[in-house]
């Protein structure tokens, strides 16, 4: 393959796999490719039990401002052989609509034993776990945890990601001291880097000076 043909092949391949994002959005890997990811909504491993609408590819999109803040946090963690692991970042409105549609179907309890064993599904709206609008759709909210690179294991946070229950509240006393300290560590490093926590979910943070505070986007993740 000659150099010119090789260049054209790479260019074409890139255009097929990536999309033109709205100004101010980036693929997180272009800012920091060391940040781990597990895009749960692209898979069956989530509270619905199947891939979510709008998640076309296992890739993270986020506002450029949030991505740069995450890179700063990652640089701090890497010094101690740790890393961020992101479960979700930008979320299209069609995905949020999928959540709402699912939550209203009280007969669909496929994943109840894992994700909401103690909470009646009809109360998910009331308790703040499901909403018709999400900060994720504005592009600067992230769901994440921390992993120990020496063991490649997540720090024990006392509940799984997306667990619907009071155990997921950041300051819950229904978890042990080690788990509380791990949550505090995550919360502290996020606060120090201009992210605000969500009081129902230990994993959820939003950039304080988010660039699209009044806009909700619906372009797919691909």
Secondary structure as the mmCIF struct_conf table of DSSP 4:
data_model
#
loop_
_struct_conf.conf_type_id
_struct_conf.id
_struct_conf.beg_label_comp_id
_struct_conf.beg_label_asym_id
_struct_conf.beg_label_seq_id
_struct_conf.end_label_comp_id
_struct_conf.end_label_asym_id
_struct_conf.end_label_seq_id
HELX_RH_AL_P HELX_RH_AL_P1 UNK A 3 UNK A 17
HELX_LH_PP_P HELX_LH_PP_P1 UNK A 21 UNK A 22
TURN_TY1_P TURN_TY1_P1 UNK A 23 UNK A 24
STRN STRN1 UNK A 25 UNK A 27
HELX_RH_AL_P HELX_RH_AL_P2 UNK A 28 UNK A 31
TURN_TY1_P TURN_TY1_P2 UNK A 33 UNK A 34
BEND BEND1 UNK A 35 UNK A 35
STRN STRN2 UNK A 36 UNK A 37
HELX_RH_3T_P HELX_RH_3T_P1 UNK A 40 UNK A 42
BEND BEND2 UNK A 43 UNK A 44
BEND BEND3 UNK A 46 UNK A 50
HELX_LH_PP_P HELX_LH_PP_P2 UNK A 51 UNK A 52
TURN_TY1_P TURN_TY1_P3 UNK A 53 UNK A 54
STRN STRN3 UNK A 55 UNK A 55
BEND BEND4 UNK A 57 UNK A 58
STRN STRN4 UNK A 61 UNK A 63
HELX_RH_AL_P HELX_RH_AL_P3 UNK A 64 UNK A 78
TURN_TY1_P TURN_TY1_P4 UNK A 79 UNK A 81
STRN STRN5 UNK A 82 UNK A 88
HELX_RH_AL_P HELX_RH_AL_P4 UNK A 93 UNK A 104
TURN_TY1_P TURN_TY1_P5 UNK A 106 UNK A 107
TURN_TY1_P TURN_TY1_P6 UNK A 110 UNK A 111
HELX_RH_AL_P HELX_RH_AL_P5 UNK A 112 UNK A 115
TURN_TY1_P TURN_TY1_P7 UNK A 117 UNK A 118
BEND BEND5 UNK A 119 UNK A 119
HELX_RH_3T_P HELX_RH_3T_P2 UNK A 121 UNK A 123
TURN_TY1_P TURN_TY1_P8 UNK A 124 UNK A 128
BEND BEND6 UNK A 129 UNK A 130
BEND BEND7 UNK A 132 UNK A 133
HELX_RH_3T_P HELX_RH_3T_P3 UNK A 135 UNK A 138
TURN_TY1_P TURN_TY1_P9 UNK A 139 UNK A 139
STRN STRN6 UNK A 141 UNK A 148
TURN_TY1_P TURN_TY1_P10 UNK A 149 UNK A 152
STRN STRN7 UNK A 153 UNK A 154
BEND BEND8 UNK A 158 UNK A 159
TURN_TY1_P TURN_TY1_P11 UNK A 161 UNK A 162
BEND BEND9 UNK A 165 UNK A 165
HELX_RH_3T_P HELX_RH_3T_P4 UNK A 166 UNK A 168
BEND BEND10 UNK A 169 UNK A 169
TURN_TY1_P TURN_TY1_P12 UNK A 170 UNK A 171
BEND BEND11 UNK A 173 UNK A 175
HELX_RH_AL_P HELX_RH_AL_P6 UNK A 177 UNK A 191
TURN_TY1_P TURN_TY1_P13 UNK A 192 UNK A 194
STRN STRN8 UNK A 195 UNK A 198
TURN_TY1_P TURN_TY1_P14 UNK A 199 UNK A 200
STRN STRN9 UNK A 201 UNK A 207
TURN_TY1_P TURN_TY1_P15 UNK A 208 UNK A 209
TURN_TY1_P TURN_TY1_P16 UNK A 211 UNK A 214
STRN STRN10 UNK A 221 UNK A 221
#
